[in-house]
Amino acid sequence: MATEQVVQHQEEYDREIPKLGMWLFIFTELLFFGGLFLVYTVYRFENPKAFHFAAEELDVTIGTVNTIILLVSSATIAMSMTAIQKKQQRNTFLLLLVTFLLGVVFLVNKSFEWLEKFEHGHYPGSETLQSLGHGDTLFYGLYFAMTGLHALHVVIGVILIIVVMVKVKKGLITGERYALLENSGLYWHLVDIIWIFLFPLFYLVT
C-alpha cells in the first residue's frame, strides 16, 4: 500500500514539474507580447488617423473566421484532455486531429491574407507603403511582426499536436500519463489568448 502511494506521488510530481515549466514559459511569452501591445498602443496614439485608415484595408471577415477557428480549437483540445482522463484514447486522438486541422486552416487563411497585402504593396519596405506615410508604415510593420510571431507560435503548436497524436496512437499517452498533452493544451490556449488581443487591435481599430 505504501509503495503504491509512493508511486502515485511520484507520478503527480513528474506531471507537476513540466506543468510548472510550461506556466513559466507562458508567463514570459505574455510579457513579451505585452511589450509589443504597449508599443502598438503608443504608436497608435501618435498616429490615430493613419492607423484608422490602414486598418480599414484588413479583411475583418477573415479575422473573424480565424478568431472562431481558434476558439473552437481551444475547446476541442480541452475536450481531448477530458477524453484522455476518461481513458478514451480514440476520442482523444480524434479531438486532437480536429484541433490540428483547425490550426492548419488558420494558417492557410492567414497566408492568403498576407499574400493579398503583398499584392497591394502593403508590406514593410515597399515603395507603395512608404508613399502612404510614416503612420501606415508603422501599422503594417507591427501587423506583420506581431501576426507573424503569432503564426510562428501556431506552427509550433501544430507540430506539438502532431507529436501528441502520435504518442496517443502508440499508447504512450494514457489516462495516467498525459503531461505532454496537458502542456500542449496550455500552449494552445496561449496561442488563442494572444490572438484574442491581436484581433481587435488590428481588425477592429476602426
C-alpha positions in Angstrom: 0.0 0.0 0.0 2.8 2.4 0.9 4.6 1.5 -2.3 1.5 2.4 -4.4 1.2 5.7 -2.6 4.9 6.5 -3.3 4.4 5.6 -7.0 1.3 7.8 -7.1 3.1 10.8 -5.5 6.0 10.3 -7.9 3.7 10.4 -10.9 2.0 13.5 -9.6 5.4 15.1 -9.1 6.5 14.1 -12.6 3.4 15.7 -14.0 3.6 18.9 -12.0 7.2 19.8 -12.8 6.6 20.0 -16.6 3.4 22.0 -16.0 5.3 24.5 -13.8 7.8 24.9 -16.6 5.1 25.5 -19.1 3.4 28.1 -16.9 6.7 29.9 -16.6 7.1 29.8 -20.4 3.6 31.2 -20.9 4.3 34.0 -18.4 7.4 35.1 -20.3 5.5 34.9 -23.6 2.7 37.1 -22.2 5.3 39.6 -21.0 6.9 39.6 -24.5 3.6 40.2 -26.3 2.6 42.6 -23.6 5.6 44.7 -24.6 4.6 44.6 -28.2 1.0 45.6 -27.3 2.4 48.5 -25.4 4.5 49.6 -28.4 1.4 49.3 -30.6 -0.6 51.4 -28.2 2.0 54.2 -28.2 2.3 54.3 -32.0 -1.5 54.2 -32.4 -1.9 57.1 -30.0 0.7 59.1 -32.0 -0.8 58.2 -35.4 -4.6 57.7 -34.9 -5.8 58.6 -38.4 -3.1 56.6 -40.2 -3.9 53.5 -38.1 -7.6 54.0 -38.6 -7.4 54.1 -42.4 -4.7 51.3 -42.6 -6.9 49.0 -40.5 -9.7 49.5 -43.0 -7.6 47.6 -45.6 -7.6 44.5 -43.4 -10.3 41.8 -44.0 -12.4 41.7 -40.9 -14.3 38.7 -42.2 -11.1 36.6 -42.4 -10.0 37.9 -39.0 -13.4 36.9 -37.5 -13.3 33.5 -39.1 -9.8 32.9 -37.7 -11.0 34.0 -34.3 -13.8 31.5 -34.4 -11.4 28.8 -35.6 -9.0 29.3 -32.7 -11.9 29.5 -30.1 -13.3 26.2 -31.4 -9.8 24.6 -31.5 -9.2 25.6 -27.8 -12.5 23.8 -27.0 -11.5 20.7 -28.9 -8.1 20.4 -27.2 -9.7 21.0 -23.8 -12.1 18.2 -24.6 -9.2 15.9 -25.6 -7.9 16.4 -22.0 -11.2 15.2 -20.6 -11.3 12.3 -23.0 -7.8 11.1 -22.0 -8.6 11.3 -18.3 -11.6 9.1 -19.1 -9.2 6.7 -20.9 -11.0 7.3 -24.2 -7.9 7.0 -26.5 -9.8 7.1 -29.7 -11.8 10.2 -28.8 -8.7 11.9 -27.6 -7.0 11.2 -31.0 -10.0 12.5 -33.0 -10.3 15.7 -30.9 -6.6 16.3 -31.4 -7.0 15.7 -35.1 -9.8 18.3 -35.3 -7.5 20.8 -33.4 -4.7 20.1 -35.8 -6.9 20.7 -38.8 -8.3 23.9 -37.4 -4.7 25.1 -36.8 -3.8 24.4 -40.4 -6.9 26.2 -41.7 -6.0 29.2 -39.6 -2.5 29.3 -41.2 -4.0 28.9 -44.7 -6.4 31.8 -44.1 -3.6 33.9 -42.7 -1.3 33.1 -45.7 -4.0 34.2 -48.2 -4.4 37.4 -46.2 -0.7 38.1 -46.3 -0.5 37.4 -50.0 -3.2 39.9 -50.6 -1.3 42.6 -48.7 1.9 41.8 -50.7 -0.1 42.1 -54.0 -1.2 45.6 -53.0 2.3 46.6 -51.8 1.2 46.9 -48.2 4.3 45.3 -46.7 7.4 46.7 -44.9 9.9 48.2 -47.2 7.6 48.5 -50.2 7.6 51.7 -52.3 3.8 51.8 -52.1 3.8 51.7 -48.3 6.5 54.3 -48.0 4.5 56.6 -50.2 1.5 56.3 -47.8 3.4 57.9 -44.9 5.1 57.1 -41.6 1.9 56.0 -39.8 0.9 53.4 -42.4 4.5 52.1 -42.4 4.3 51.7 -38.6 0.9 50.0 -38.7 1.9 47.4 -41.3 5.3 46.9 -39.7 3.6 46.0 -36.4 0.9 44.0 -38.2 3.4 41.7 -40.0 5.7 41.4 -37.0 3.0 40.6 -34.4 0.8 38.4 -36.6 3.9 36.7 -38.0 5.1 35.9 -34.5 1.7 34.6 -33.6 1.6 32.4 -36.7 5.0 31.0 -35.7 3.5 30.1 -32.4 0.6 28.4 -34.2 3.1 26.4 -36.3 4.9 25.2 -33.2 1.6 24.4 -31.6 0.5 22.3 -34.7 3.8 20.4 -34.5 3.3 19.7 -30.8 -0.2 18.4 -31.5 1.2 16.1 -34.2 3.7 14.7 -31.7 0.9 14.2 -29.1 -1.3 12.5 -31.6 1.5 10.0 -32.5 2.0 9.3 -28.8 -1.7 8.8 -28.1 -1.9 6.5 -31.1 1.0 4.4 -29.8 -0.4 4.3 -26.3 2.4 6.4 -24.8 -0.1 9.0 -23.5 -2.7 7.5 -21.3 -5.2 8.4 -18.6 -2.4 8.0 -16.1 0.4 9.8 -18.0 -0.8 12.8 -20.0 1.6 15.6 -19.1 2.6 16.3 -22.7 -1.0 16.6 -23.8 -1.8 18.9 -20.8 1.2 21.1 -21.6 0.4 21.2 -25.3 -3.2 22.3 -24.4 -1.8 25.1 -22.2 0.4 26.2 -25.0 -2.5 26.2 -27.5 -4.6 28.2 -25.1 -1.8 30.8 -25.0 -1.9 31.0 -28.8 -5.7 31.6 -28.6 -5.3 34.3 -25.9 -2.7 36.2 -27.9 -5.0 36.2 -31.0 -7.9 37.4 -28.8 -5.8 40.6 -28.2 -4.4 40.9 -31.8 -7.8 40.7 -33.5 -9.4 43.9 -32.0 -6.1 45.8 -32.1 -5.6 45.4 -35.8 -9.0 44.5 -37.3 -11.4 46.4 -35.1 -9.3 49.6 -34.6 -11.6 51.4 -37.0 
